Amino acid sequence: MRFLHPDGSTVHLAYCTNVHPAEDLPGIHSQLSGFCARVRSLLGVPRLGVGLWLPAGAARTLLDDPEELVRLRAALDSHGLEVVTLNGFPYRGFQQEVVKHRVYSPDWSSPERLRYTLDLAAILAALLPDDVTEGSISTLPLAWRTEGAPTALLEPLVEGLREVRSRTGRTIRVAFEPEPGCVIETTAQAAALLPRDELLGVCLDACHLAVGFEGLDFGDLPIVKLQASCALETPPGAQRALEAYDEARFLHQTRCASGYADDLDEALERLPYGERWRTHFHMPLHAAPPAPLTTTAGYLGELLRAVLAPPLTRHIEVETYTWSVLREPDVIGGIAAELDWMRRELAVLGLKEL
């Protein structure tokens, strides 16, 4: 979906396909026809943006067999879909039974992460619509909490991105995504650790920022991409209601004013119940959980205003990947409702749907 900003530029809205389990190209083609095309139909739009997640094996297959890449581009076109951004955070197995800390492996200390990201850059350059010259890839915030910061591979990353631009005429930017518990946990840490280069920047995940109680002044930090997401919020004294969200697949970092925990079970054991908590559990944008729990949808609205007036990024990706653990029977309808919520928010900000 595309929107015209009051300044005359185009803002792209997509939803991320990491919500759908698939580890190979046949599975990805099934996503496009079985999920993405149906979401587009429900929304009644001629063109739907998708933020593709391509596991490392599938990405390598696309580059090893150019015909497969042509076939994927043709499938996108035939289903009325377009891609301007990729989610390059998970490397593989994002919807397996237990993900937790595995999602950070390999991290940016590993040549495998560099190769995967540059593979994605080459693929995205080929998938961009004909009238779009810039794409984005979100990636993990260097590594899970560790001694030091693995930044040595960022220079060859920039060199590889420049090569893609020289060869294809398309600019692909990589966005590091601050997340609680990681080497880059805040936007201030991103500003301190990332080299200043036009091809690098950050991906602002609204859920992550809300869990960290982060403000909305990002200075001159280059914002490549925004992920529209909501965290789970708990008022003081209502923490037992969170027990229903303590599950085994994903990591649910939790923060309050006086402390933090790296997962929800740990938080329930030791964080003070007399404070407001925010938990890294991606909740649907358009719907509140059962009371007394709420979400950080208000924070997301404030973040959208801060980032889009004037536009600090033109790539927005809805990323509620937790539908499986929420046991939502109508995932397609839920995704469509989220995108509808987003287009209403963008309309309030003066953006017109194209």
HELIX and SHEET records of a PDB file:
HELIX    1   1 THR A   17  VAL A   19  5                                   3    
HELIX    2   2 LEU A   25  GLN A   31  1                                   7    
HELIX    3   3 LEU A   32  CYS A   36  3                                   5    
HELIX    4   4 ALA A   37  LEU A   43  1                                   7    
HELIX    5   5 ALA A   56  ASP A   64  1                                   9    
HELIX    6   6 PRO A   66  SER A   78  1                                  13    
HELIX    7   7 LYS A  100  TYR A  104  5                                   5    
HELIX    8   8 PRO A  111  LEU A  127  1                                  17    
HELIX    9   9 LEU A  154  THR A  168  1                                  15    
HELIX   10  10 THR A  187  LEU A  193  1                                   7    
HELIX   11  11 ALA A  206  VAL A  211  1                                   6    
HELIX   12  12 GLN A  239  TYR A  245  5                                   7    
HELIX   13  13 LEU A  264  ARG A  270  1                                   7    
HELIX   14  14 ALA A  297  LEU A  308  1                                  12    
HELIX   15  15 TRP A  323  LEU A  326  1                                   4    
HELIX   16  16 VAL A  331  VAL A  348  1                                  18    
SHEET    1   A 5 LEU A  81  GLU A  82  0                                        
SHEET    2   A 5 LEU A  48  GLY A  51  1                                        
SHEET    3   A 5 THR A  10  CYS A  16  1                                        
SHEET    4   A 5 ARG A   2  LEU A   4 -1                                        
SHEET    5   A 5 LYS A 352  GLU A 353 -1                                        
SHEET    1   B 9 LEU A  81  GLU A  82  0                                        
SHEET    2   B 9 LEU A  48  GLY A  51  1                                        
SHEET    3   B 9 THR A  10  CYS A  16  1                                        
SHEET    4   B 9 HIS A 315  VAL A 318  1                                        
SHEET    5   B 9 ILE A 223  ALA A 228  1                                        
SHEET    6   B 9 LEU A 200  ASP A 205  1                                        
SHEET    7   B 9 THR A 171  PHE A 176  1                                        
SHEET    8   B 9 GLU A 134  THR A 139  1                                        
SHEET    9   B 9 THR A  85  ASN A  87  1                                        
SHEET    1   C 5 GLY A 259  ALA A 261  0                                        
SHEET    2   C 5 THR A 254  CYS A 256 -1                                        
SHEET    3   C 5 TRP A 277  MET A 283 -1                                        
SHEET    4   C 5 CYS A 230  THR A 234 -1                                        
SHEET    5   C 5 THR A 294  THR A 295 -1                                        
END                                                                             
